[in-house]
């Protein structure tokens, strides 16, 4: 009788050790699985957000029209802030580094995007180069702030025309940066009209 009791105690002790090892392995695998799923959902969420933002565009870019600006004509009152959304579809044969540049049409004076008076209307936008995959769509937001203390904006019914130019440095370029003579590099332009009312 005593011998059987000792054996059953030993068996239950070894069973509980196996259960603990299995429990530890299960918790470890569950943690690894959850972290993998979280990373997967984060990637999917980023791609969905990118696709949704591209689909929400009023005028999404296409292969025939790779750069769009919405709205293409904007009327603002003095002291009123405005916003343009520029979208670009990478139609090059491969990946590219692209950046947005804004110029005053006619004078080719570049707006530096810092909100200062480098152009007639202070403009703020991101000038950083962005790595884009083939057929990827990205958007840029351009902020406009016409103020009454700027003499060029103070004129009644003044119309400003700006040229948005997307410059892309394609893979296989001879030198880094956009070069119009390089067949791997490309630039795409679109004009936008801004009317300032008193």
Beta strands, then each sheet from edge to edge (+ up, - down):
strand 1: 67-70
strand 2: 73-77
strand 3: 81-89
strand 4: 96-104
strand 5: 110-111
strand 6: 123-124
strand 7: 130-132
strand 8: 137-145
strand 9: 158-170
strand 10: 186-197
sheet 1: 1+ 3- 8+ 6-
sheet 2: 2+ 10+ 9- 4+ 5-
sheet 3: 2+ 10+ 9- 4+ 7-
end
